[in-house]
């Protein structure tokens, strides 16, 4: 089920804003996803502000909750090594 086609709140977002929201759903903050999306941190923060405004959300957590309730899901993420090194 694609919420972009069924009139959900996510339909109000631009393609880039949906990318930003997906990054938030994936648990990344603006500083981290700015690098991933090849944008500045200021641009990332501006996109987040627009997402919050369009969704009527007061926080990133609320925006993520709205996104998940409308069908957006966590993308497959690569595993992060635990402990940063080999066994000692």
N, C-alpha and C positions, 0 to 999 in steps of 0.2 A: 504494500500500500504506500503510495507516494503522496505525502502531505502537500507537496507543491501543487498537485493537481486538484485536491479536494477542498480548496478554499480555507485551509488552516492558516494560522498566523504567520507561518514561515513563508508563505507566498509573497508577503510584503518585502522580504529581504532580497537584495541584489545577490548575484552569484558570489561575489567576493564576501559579502556579509554572511552568506551561508557557509562559506569556507571558514570564516573566522568563528562562527558559532560551532562548527564541527570541531575546530581546534579546542574550543572551550569544553565541549562534550568529552573530548579525548583527555581532558585534564590539564591542558597547557594554558599558561597565562600569556598575556600579551608579549612579554619579553621573549619567551621561548618561541611562540608561533610567528613572531615578526621575522625571526631568522629563517624559519622553515618556509614562510611565504615570500621571502625576499622583499620585505617592506621595513620601513623604519619603525621604531617603537612608538613614536608619536602617531604614525599612520595606524598602527595596530590599535592604539588606545582610541583613536577617532572612530575606527570601525566598530569597536566594542560599544562606544557611546551610541552610535547609530543603531546597532542591534538592540541594545537595551531600550532605546526610545521606541523603535518600531514594534517591539514585543510588549511594551508597557511593563518592562521588568525593572526592578530597583537594584538588582545585583547580578553578577555573572552566574551565581548559583541559581537564582530564579530563572534566568534565561536558559540555563541548561535544563532545568526542570520542565520548562515549557517545551523546549526542543524534544526532549525524550518523550513527553506526553503526546507529542504530535508525530512521533515515529522516527526521529533521528536517533541513531544508535552509535555506540562506540565503534570507531574504526579499528581494524586489526593493527596492533602496535608491535613493534619489535621488542623482544625481551631486553630488559635492562640488567646488566651484570650486577650481582649482589656482592658487596664488599670491595669491589674495585680491584681485586687481585687474586692470585692463586692461593692455594692452601699453604699454610705455614706449618 
